Structure formats: C-alpha cells, structure tokens
Amino acid sequence: MSAAPETPAPGRDPLLTRLYARVEAVIAAQRRRHPWFDHLARAGGRYERTQGDLMAAGVTYFAFLALFPVLLLIASIIGLVLAGNTLLQKELFDAIRQTFPGAVGRQLVRQLADAVDGAGFIGLIALAGFLYAGLRTVDKLRVGMERIWKGRVDPSDILRDNLQDLLALVALGAVGLLSLGLTGGVTQATSWVLELIGLADEPGYGVLTWVVGIALAIAGDVVIFLWLLRVVPSISHPLRLLLPGALFGAAGFEVLKLIGGYYLSLISNSVTASAFGGAVGLLVWINLVARFAFFTAAWTATLRSVEAVSPAPQADVAPVPA
C-alpha cells in the first residue's frame, strides 16, 4: 500500500519548504565532498551552541572598560617620572609656554603641574580600575573557553579563580609586551643590517623587513593562542594537537590587526571621525577579536585528532529541586 503524500504543515509555504530542503541537500553534499567545509560547519555549530557571541560580548565590555584605567595609569607613570626630574619638568613647562603663549599656556602648565603632584594617587585609582576590569575580562574569557571545550563551566571558587585570572593577566601582558618588543627590535635590527651592507634601498628588501616583523608577531600570537586553548580552560591535551588551532588563530588575528590598522588610516584625516569612529571602531574590533578567539577554540575542539582524545562535552544542567 503506497504511503499518502506528505501534507505541508499549516502556514508553511510548500515552495519555501522545498527550497529550504534543496539548500540543505546542497550543503550536506558539499560537507561530504569537502572535509574543511564540514569542519567549519561543525565548529560554527559548537560556537553557536555554547553561546560564543554572548561570551564575546562580556569580554568586549570589560576589555573596553579596561582601556581607560590603562591610559590613566600611563599618564600617572609619566607624571611620576616628571615629578622625580625637576629639569625635565622645567623644559616641558617652558616648551608649553612657548607653544601656547599667554593665559592658555599658563593654564596648561598649572593643570600639568597639578597632574604631576597627584600622579601617585591617580595611579593607585587607575591600577585598581585596571585590575577590576582586567580580571573580569580574563574571567569572561575563561568561562567562554570552558563552555566551548567542556560544554559547562567548572565549579567556581572565588579565591582560586581570581588568583588564576591575576596570574593569567600578568602572563598575557608579559607575552604581549615581549612580542611587541621582539617584533619592533628585530625589525629595526633587520633594517640596520640592510643599511650597513648597503641594501636598504634595494627593491624587495623593505618587504623582507615587513615579513620578518609579521613572522615574529605570528610567533608571539601562537604562544598566546596556545595559552588560550590549553591553560585558560584547564585542559590536558598535548600541545602538538593544539598547534594547528594556535596557527589558525595567529593567522586570523594578524588579519584582524591589518583590518584595524587600515580602518584607523581611513579615519585619521577627519577630526570628527577620529573622535567618534575611533572609539566605536575599537569597540567593534575588540568584539571581533573576542568572537574569533572563541571560534578558534571551537575550530580546534572539532579537529578530528582532538575529538579522538576529548571526552564528550557535558551541557550545563540546572539542579533538580529535592
């Protein structure tokens, strides 16, 4: 006996249903044909199921908030340096008076002198603000990574978690500064060597300097992503299994840096765009970086080699009332 034809659900357009089924069939065929496409689809599904966008929003908020105490902390450090060097203070004040003669210059000098006098107090406030926002940033990063890798968040312990987040914040800052220092230092050293041997003006050698800088930046990014993928979520996978994910993350992060630099160059000639577009663009860029970091974790966790040694992720389950 032949089965009756399937009746479309009420309120659903049969044409749209067939079109949706056709698209699903095409995507399924492409996933069977191209393993890399299937991997991207599985990574995207894991990212969505673990609410990667929501976790990235938390990281974005606190990371953007941390920028303000960082700037204030830098200003206070400069103030402390000036406070300990009266000759440098005098030269700076004289330069301000020459650049802005009259009442404007005197007002700027008074404000700068007050800032130098209060640099220690301002620095303490800035440090406290940075520690709060920085620790919350790392906390949201850790929670997101745990959800992506394990499907749940580890039981909380406020003392242990904050100590781990503090160590992670210090380590991340040290690696970032070391990466920037190595990139800048080796790039300058490469340029100096090229000038010394008389090849600095030759075509192609400028590209060599740029490539050296990018390679060093990627090396530093790989270390950071290995830390993000293994240490932050507290997993015990061998580093060799996580290295493809770290390379994927480092390459993508460098692309995001290039996009951010290009955006800043576009708005640099407009005062209005620099004032408003700079802050908004930085906020969007931080969010993209956070999303990409969580997607990199999902991409790494769905590698076949990693899935073979990973336990099945456990979903967060609400406790059943007694």
C-alpha positions as CSV (number, residue, x, y, z in Angstrom):
1,M,0.0,0.0,0.0
2,S,1.6,3.3,-1.1
3,A,2.1,6.0,1.5
4,A,0.0,9.1,1.3
5,P,1.8,12.2,0.1
6,E,3.1,14.4,2.9
7,T,0.9,17.3,3.6
8,P,2.7,20.6,4.3
9,A,2.4,22.0,7.8
10,P,-0.3,24.6,8.1
11,G,1.0,28.1,7.5
12,R,4.2,26.9,5.7
13,D,4.7,27.7,2.1
14,P,5.4,24.4,0.1
15,L,7.7,26.3,-2.3
16,L,9.8,27.7,0.6
17,T,9.8,24.2,2.2
18,R,11.2,22.6,-1.0
19,L,13.7,25.4,-1.5
20,Y,15.0,25.0,2.1
21,A,15.2,21.2,1.6
22,R,17.2,21.8,-1.6
23,V,19.6,24.2,0.1
24,E,20.1,21.7,3.0
25,A,20.8,18.9,0.5
26,V,23.4,21.1,-1.4
27,I,25.1,22.0,1.9
28,A,25.1,18.4,3.0
29,A,26.7,17.3,-0.3
30,Q,29.4,20.0,0.0
31,R,30.2,18.9,3.5
32,R,30.6,15.3,2.3
33,R,32.8,16.4,-0.5
34,H,35.0,18.9,1.3
35,P,36.3,17.9,4.8
36,W,37.4,21.5,5.5
37,F,33.9,22.8,4.9
38,D,32.4,20.1,7.1
39,H,35.0,21.1,9.8
40,L,33.9,24.8,9.6
41,A,30.3,23.8,9.9
42,R,30.9,21.7,12.9
43,A,33.0,24.4,14.5
44,G,30.3,27.0,13.8
45,G,27.7,24.7,15.4
46,R,29.7,24.3,18.5
47,Y,30.3,28.0,18.7
48,E,26.6,28.7,18.5
49,R,25.5,26.0,20.9
50,T,27.9,27.3,23.6
51,Q,26.7,30.9,23.1
52,G,30.0,32.2,21.7
53,D,28.6,35.6,20.8
54,L,27.2,36.2,24.3
55,M,30.6,35.2,25.9
56,A,32.4,37.6,23.4
57,A,30.1,40.4,24.4
58,G,31.2,40.1,28.1
59,V,34.8,40.0,27.1
60,T,34.3,43.1,24.9
61,Y,32.6,45.1,27.7
62,F,35.3,44.6,30.3
63,A,38.2,44.8,27.8
64,F,37.0,48.2,26.5
65,L,36.4,49.3,30.1
66,A,40.0,48.4,31.0
67,L,41.4,50.8,28.3
68,F,40.5,53.9,30.3
69,P,42.4,53.0,33.5
70,V,45.3,51.8,31.4
71,L,45.5,55.3,29.7
72,L,45.2,56.9,33.2
73,L,47.9,54.6,34.5
74,I,50.3,55.5,31.7
75,A,49.6,59.2,32.3
76,S,50.3,58.7,36.1
77,I,53.6,56.9,35.3
78,I,54.7,59.8,33.1
79,G,53.7,62.2,35.9
80,L,55.8,60.2,38.4
81,V,58.8,60.4,36.0
82,L,58.3,64.1,35.7
83,A,57.9,64.5,39.5
84,G,61.4,63.0,40.0
85,N,63.1,65.1,37.4
86,T,62.7,68.9,38.0
87,L,64.9,69.7,35.0
88,L,62.6,67.8,32.7
89,Q,59.6,69.5,34.2
90,K,61.1,72.9,33.6
91,E,61.9,72.1,30.0
92,L,58.4,70.8,29.4
93,F,56.7,73.8,31.0
94,D,58.9,76.2,29.0
95,A,58.0,74.3,25.8
96,I,54.3,74.6,26.6
97,R,54.6,78.4,27.4
98,Q,56.4,78.9,24.1
99,T,53.9,76.9,22.1
100,F,50.8,78.4,23.9
101,P,51.8,81.9,25.0
102,G,49.6,83.9,27.3
103,A,46.8,82.7,29.6
104,V,46.3,79.4,27.7
105,G,49.9,78.4,28.3
106,R,49.8,79.3,32.0
107,Q,46.6,77.3,32.4
108,L,48.1,74.2,30.8
109,V,51.2,74.5,32.9
110,R,49.0,74.7,36.1
111,Q,46.9,71.7,35.1
112,L,50.0,69.7,34.2
113,A,51.7,70.6,37.5
114,D,48.6,69.5,39.4
115,A,48.6,66.2,37.5
116,V,52.2,65.7,38.3
117,D,51.6,66.4,42.0
118,G,48.6,64.0,42.1
119,A,50.2,61.3,40.0
120,G,50.7,58.8,42.8
121,F,47.0,59.0,43.9
122,I,45.8,58.9,40.4
123,G,48.0,55.9,39.6
124,L,46.5,53.9,42.5
125,I,43.0,54.6,41.3
126,A,44.0,53.6,37.8
127,L,45.7,50.5,39.0
128,A,42.6,49.4,41.0
129,G,40.3,50.1,38.0
130,F,42.6,48.2,35.6
131,L,42.8,45.2,38.0
132,Y,39.0,45.1,38.3
133,A,38.3,45.4,34.5
134,G,41.3,43.2,33.6
135,L,40.3,40.4,36.0
136,R,36.7,40.5,34.8
137,T,37.9,40.3,31.2
138,V,40.0,37.2,31.9
139,D,37.1,35.7,33.9
140,K,34.7,36.0,31.0
141,L,37.4,34.6,28.7
142,R,37.9,31.6,30.9
143,V,34.1,31.0,31.3
144,G,33.7,31.1,27.5
145,M,36.6,28.8,26.8
146,E,35.4,26.3,29.4
147,R,31.9,26.2,27.8
148,I,33.4,25.7,24.4
149,W,35.7,22.9,25.4
150,K,33.7,21.2,28.1
151,G,30.1,22.3,27.5
152,R,29.9,23.6,31.0
153,V,31.6,25.9,33.5
154,D,33.8,24.5,36.2
155,P,32.6,24.9,39.8
156,S,33.5,28.3,41.0
157,D,36.0,29.2,43.7
158,I,36.4,32.9,44.1
159,L,39.9,32.8,45.6
160,R,41.3,30.2,43.2
161,D,39.6,31.8,40.2
162,N,40.8,35.3,40.9
163,L,44.3,34.1,41.6
164,Q,44.4,32.2,38.3
165,D,42.9,35.2,36.5
166,L,45.5,37.5,38.0
167,L,48.4,35.2,37.0
168,A,46.8,34.9,33.5
169,L,46.5,38.7,33.2
170,V,50.2,39.2,34.2
171,A,51.3,36.4,31.9
172,L,49.3,37.7,28.9
173,G,50.6,41.2,29.4
174,A,54.2,40.0,29.6
175,V,53.9,37.9,26.5
176,G,52.2,40.7,24.6
177,L,54.9,43.2,25.6
178,L,57.6,40.7,24.8
179,S,56.0,40.0,21.4
180,L,55.8,43.8,20.6
181,G,59.4,44.3,21.8
182,L,60.8,41.4,19.8
183,T,58.9,42.4,16.7
184,G,60.0,46.1,16.9
185,G,63.5,45.2,17.9
186,V,64.2,42.6,15.3
187,T,62.6,44.7,12.6
188,Q,64.8,47.6,13.5
189,A,67.8,45.3,13.6
190,T,67.0,43.9,10.2
191,S,66.7,47.4,8.8
192,W,70.1,48.4,10.4
193,V,71.8,45.3,8.9
194,L,70.4,46.1,5.5
195,E,71.6,49.7,5.7
196,L,75.0,48.5,6.9
197,I,75.5,46.3,3.9
198,G,74.1,48.9,1.5
199,L,70.9,47.0,0.6
200,A,68.3,49.1,2.4
201,D,67.3,51.0,-0.8
202,E,67.2,47.9,-3.0
203,P,63.7,46.8,-4.2
204,G,62.3,43.9,-2.3
205,Y,64.3,44.3,0.9
206,G,61.6,46.5,2.5
207,V,59.3,43.6,2.0
208,L,61.8,41.3,3.8
209,T,61.8,43.6,6.8
210,W,58.0,43.6,6.8
211,V,57.9,39.8,6.5
212,V,60.3,39.4,9.4
213,G,58.1,41.6,11.6
214,I,55.0,39.6,10.6
215,A,56.7,36.3,11.3
216,L,57.7,37.4,14.8
217,A,54.3,38.7,15.5
218,I,52.7,35.4,14.4
219,A,55.2,33.5,16.6
220,G,54.1,35.6,19.6
221,D,50.4,35.1,18.7
222,V,50.9,31.3,18.6
223,V,52.1,31.4,22.2
224,I,49.1,33.4,23.2
225,F,46.7,31.1,21.5
226,L,48.3,28.0,22.9
227,W,47.8,29.6,26.3
228,L,44.1,30.5,25.5
229,L,43.4,27.0,24.2
230,R,45.1,24.9,26.9
231,V,45.8,26.9,30.1
232,V,42.6,29.1,30.3
233,P,40.1,26.2,30.0
234,S,42.3,23.9,32.1
235,I,42.5,21.0,29.6
236,S,45.3,18.5,29.3
237,H,45.5,18.0,25.6
238,P,49.1,17.7,24.2
239,L,50.4,20.9,22.6
240,R,51.0,19.2,19.3
241,L,47.2,18.6,18.9
242,L,46.5,22.3,19.7
243,L,49.2,23.7,17.5
244,P,47.0,23.8,14.3
245,G,44.4,25.8,16.2
246,A,47.1,28.2,17.5
247,L,48.4,28.7,14.0
248,F,44.8,29.2,12.7
249,G,44.2,31.8,15.5
250,A,47.5,33.6,15.0
251,A,46.9,34.0,11.2
252,G,43.4,35.3,11.7
253,F,44.5,37.7,14.5
254,E,47.1,39.2,12.2
255,V,44.4,39.7,9.5
256,L,42.2,41.4,12.1
257,K,45.2,43.7,13.0
258,L,45.7,44.6,9.4
259,I,42.0,45.4,9.0
260,G,42.1,47.5,12.2
261,G,45.1,49.4,11.0
262,Y,43.5,50.1,7.6
263,Y,40.4,51.4,9.3
264,L,42.4,53.8,11.5
265,S,44.2,55.1,8.5
266,L,40.9,55.8,6.8
267,I,39.6,58.0,9.7
268,S,42.8,59.6,10.6
269,N,42.3,62.6,8.3
270,S,38.9,63.5,9.9
271,V,38.7,65.1,13.4
272,T,35.1,64.0,13.8
273,A,35.6,60.5,12.6
274,S,38.7,60.1,14.8
275,A,36.8,61.3,17.9
276,F,33.8,59.1,17.5
277,G,34.7,56.5,14.8
278,G,37.9,55.6,16.7
279,A,36.1,54.6,19.9
280,V,33.3,52.8,18.0
281,G,35.8,51.1,15.7
282,L,37.9,50.0,18.6
283,L,34.8,48.6,20.4
284,V,33.8,46.6,17.2
285,W,37.4,45.4,16.7
286,I,37.7,44.1,20.3
287,N,34.4,42.3,19.8
288,L,35.6,40.7,16.5
289,V,38.8,39.6,18.2
290,A,36.8,38.0,21.1
291,R,34.5,36.3,18.7
292,F,37.4,35.0,16.7
293,A,39.2,33.7,19.8
294,F,36.1,31.7,20.8
295,F,35.6,30.4,17.2
296,T,39.3,29.4,17.2
297,A,38.6,27.3,20.3
298,A,35.6,25.8,18.6
299,W,37.6,25.1,15.4
300,T,40.4,23.4,17.4
301,A,38.0,21.4,19.6
302,T,36.3,20.0,16.5
303,L,39.5,18.8,14.8
304,R,39.3,15.0,14.3
305,S,42.6,14.5,16.1
306,V,41.4,16.5,19.1
307,E,37.9,14.9,19.2
308,A,39.5,11.5,19.3
309,V,41.1,12.2,22.7
310,S,38.4,14.6,24.1
311,P,35.6,13.4,26.3
312,A,32.1,14.3,25.1
313,P,31.2,17.9,26.3
314,Q,28.7,18.0,29.2
315,A,25.9,20.5,29.0
316,D,25.2,22.8,31.9
317,V,22.3,21.2,33.7
318,A,20.2,23.0,36.3
319,P,20.0,21.1,39.7
320,V,16.8,19.2,40.2
321,P,14.9,20.5,43.3
322,A,14.5,18.0,46.1
